[in-house]
C-alpha cells in the first residue's frame, strides 16, 4: 500500500504527510514535478497489472499499488535546467514538459478508482473564478459582483460603481496550457483600487489581456474552510488586525534581518483560530465542492462587519500546513484518514 504525493520542490506539506502515513505503516512516494527528469515512467495495458510504474529517488512505485494520491501540484511539470537538459532549446523543453504532463494524466486514468485529492479534471473546473462564483451562487452563497474585460471603458465604469473600491485579481490561478504557461511562484496577490486609481492610462493596459475586477467587500474577519472527503474543518483569520494583511491575508507579516531583508514569516503577529460552522453553511460548501468535482478544497470567505458571509473562491490545492500549526486543526491526520478510507 503506497500513497503518491505530487508537488514541487521542498513543499512543507510533504514531510508532514510522510510522517503521518509512516505512523500508520503506509509508505509514500514523492513525485517532484519541478524536477521531472529525476524520474522514469513506464505505462501501458500491455505491461500487465504490475508492469506500469514510476521510478525515482524514493525507489519504484508500481501503479497498481497506489492506494491514494495527494496532488498539491499536478500538471506544473518543469525540467531542472541545471541537470540533464543541456542542448535542449526552449521549444524542446516545453515539448518534453508537455509530454510528461500527458503521461501523468495517464497515471490518473489508471488510478481513477482511488481517492485523489484532487482529480486532475477538478483543477480545470476551478481554474475559472467566474465558474466558481456561479456555482457558489447556485448553492445559496452571496458572491461579489465580478467582471473580466479587455475594454478600458468597462473597467473604468465598473470601478466607479463601487465607492469602496474594486479588487484586482488574475483571471485564473492556473493556466490551461499545462506546462507551457508562465509560472509566477505565489502568483499575483489581490490588490484594492479606488476609482481614482484607475486612470485612462491604467485602464488602457486592460487591452493587453483579460483583467478581473471584483467588487471590494469590507472585512471583519475571513474564513478558510477545508472540505476533505467527508470531513469539514474551518479557521477564522483575523486579517484586519495587521496592516500587511488587510487586502490579502497571504501577505503574512515578515521578520526582517540585517538590512531589512525578509528572513521568515512573523507568525507571532498572525492571528487565527479554529471555528465550527453552522450545518447550513457546511451543506452549501458540500454543494459547491460536489459541483466542482473537488474531493479536497480550501474555500475562502469574507465575514463582513454586518455579519454576512461572502464566498470568494474554492482552491483545489489549498495550503494547510501553516494553519494546522497555528490552530491545531488536524488537517494532515484527516487527509490521511480520508485518503485511506474505502
Secondary structure in CASP SS format (residue, H / E / C, confidence):
PFRMAT SS
TARGET T0000
AUTHOR 0000-0000-0000
METHOD secondary structure of the structure
MODEL  1
X C 1.00
X E 1.00
X E 1.00
X E 1.00
X E 1.00
X E 1.00
X E 1.00
X C 1.00
X C 1.00
X C 1.00
X C 1.00
X H 1.00
X H 1.00
X H 1.00
X H 1.00
X H 1.00
X H 1.00
X H 1.00
X H 1.00
X H 1.00
X H 1.00
X H 1.00
X C 1.00
X C 1.00
X C 1.00
X C 1.00
X E 1.00
X E 1.00
X E 1.00
X E 1.00
X E 1.00
X E 1.00
X H 1.00
X H 1.00
X H 1.00
X H 1.00
X H 1.00
X H 1.00
X C 1.00
X E 1.00
X E 1.00
X E 1.00
X C 1.00
X C 1.00
X H 1.00
X H 1.00
X H 1.00
X C 1.00
X C 1.00
X C 1.00
X C 1.00
X C 1.00
X E 1.00
X E 1.00
X E 1.00
X E 1.00
X C 1.00
X C 1.00
X E 1.00
X E 1.00
X E 1.00
X E 1.00
X H 1.00
X H 1.00
X H 1.00
X E 1.00
X E 1.00
X E 1.00
X E 1.00
X E 1.00
X E 1.00
X C 1.00
X C 1.00
X C 1.00
X C 1.00
X C 1.00
X C 1.00
X C 1.00
X C 1.00
X C 1.00
X C 1.00
X C 1.00
X C 1.00
X C 1.00
X C 1.00
X C 1.00
X C 1.00
X C 1.00
X C 1.00
X H 1.00
X H 1.00
X H 1.00
X H 1.00
X H 1.00
X H 1.00
X H 1.00
X H 1.00
X H 1.00
X H 1.00
X H 1.00
X H 1.00
X H 1.00
X H 1.00
X H 1.00
X H 1.00
X H 1.00
X H 1.00
X H 1.00
X H 1.00
X H 1.00
X C 1.00
X C 1.00
X C 1.00
X C 1.00
X E 1.00
X E 1.00
X E 1.00
X C 1.00
X C 1.00
X H 1.00
X H 1.00
X H 1.00
X H 1.00
X H 1.00
X H 1.00
X H 1.00
X H 1.00
X E 1.00
X H 1.00
X H 1.00
X H 1.00
X H 1.00
X H 1.00
X H 1.00
X H 1.00
X H 1.00
X H 1.00
X H 1.00
X C 1.00
X C 1.00
X C 1.00
X E 1.00
X E 1.00
X C 1.00
X C 1.00
X E 1.00
X E 1.00
X E 1.00
X E 1.00
X C 1.00
X C 1.00
X H 1.00
X H 1.00
X H 1.00
X H 1.00
X H 1.00
X H 1.00
X H 1.00
X H 1.00
X H 1.00
X C 1.00
X C 1.00
X C 1.00
X C 1.00
X C 1.00
X E 1.00
X E 1.00
X E 1.00
X E 1.00
X C 1.00
X C 1.00
X E 1.00
X C 1.00
X C 1.00
X C 1.00
X C 1.00
X C 1.00
X H 1.00
X H 1.00
X H 1.00
X C 1.00
X C 1.00
X C 1.00
X C 1.00
X C 1.00
X C 1.00
X C 1.00
X C 1.00
X C 1.00
X C 1.00
X E 1.00
X E 1.00
X E 1.00
X C 1.00
X H 1.00
X H 1.00
X H 1.00
X C 1.00
X C 1.00
X H 1.00
X H 1.00
X H 1.00
X H 1.00
X H 1.00
X H 1.00
X H 1.00
X H 1.00
X H 1.00
X C 1.00
X C 1.00
X E 1.00
X E 1.00
X E 1.00
X E 1.00
X E 1.00
X C 1.00
X C 1.00
X C 1.00
X C 1.00
X C 1.00
X E 1.00
X E 1.00
X E 1.00
X E 1.00
X E 1.00
X E 1.00
X E 1.00
X E 1.00
X C 1.00
X C 1.00
X E 1.00
X E 1.00
X E 1.00
X E 1.00
X E 1.00
X E 1.00
X E 1.00
X C 1.00
X H 1.00
X H 1.00
X H 1.00
X C 1.00
X H 1.00
X H 1.00
X H 1.00
X C 1.00
X C 1.00
X C 1.00
X C 1.00
X C 1.00
X C 1.00
X C 1.00
X C 1.00
X E 1.00
X E 1.00
X E 1.00
X C 1.00
X H 1.00
X H 1.00
X H 1.00
X C 1.00
X E 1.00
X E 1.00
X E 1.00
X E 1.00
X C 1.00
X H 1.00
X H 1.00
X H 1.00
X C 1.00
X C 1.00
X E 1.00
X E 1.00
X E 1.00
X E 1.00
X C 1.00
X C 1.00
X C 1.00
X H 1.00
X H 1.00
X H 1.00
X H 1.00
X H 1.00
X H 1.00
X H 1.00
X H 1.00
X H 1.00
X H 1.00
X H 1.00
X H 1.00
X H 1.00
X H 1.00
X C 1.00
X C 1.00
X C 1.00
X E 1.00
X E 1.00
X E 1.00
X E 1.00
X E 1.00
X E 1.00
X E 1.00
X E 1.00
X C 1.00
X C 1.00
X C 1.00
X C 1.00
X C 1.00
X E 1.00
X E 1.00
X E 1.00
X E 1.00
X E 1.00
X E 1.00
X E 1.00
X C 1.00
X C 1.00
X C 1.00
X C 1.00
X C 1.00
X H 1.00
X H 1.00
X H 1.00
X H 1.00
X H 1.00
X H 1.00
X H 1.00
X C 1.00
X C 1.00
X C 1.00
X H 1.00
X H 1.00
X H 1.00
X H 1.00
X H 1.00
X H 1.00
X H 1.00
X H 1.00
X H 1.00
X H 1.00
X C 1.00
X C 1.00
END
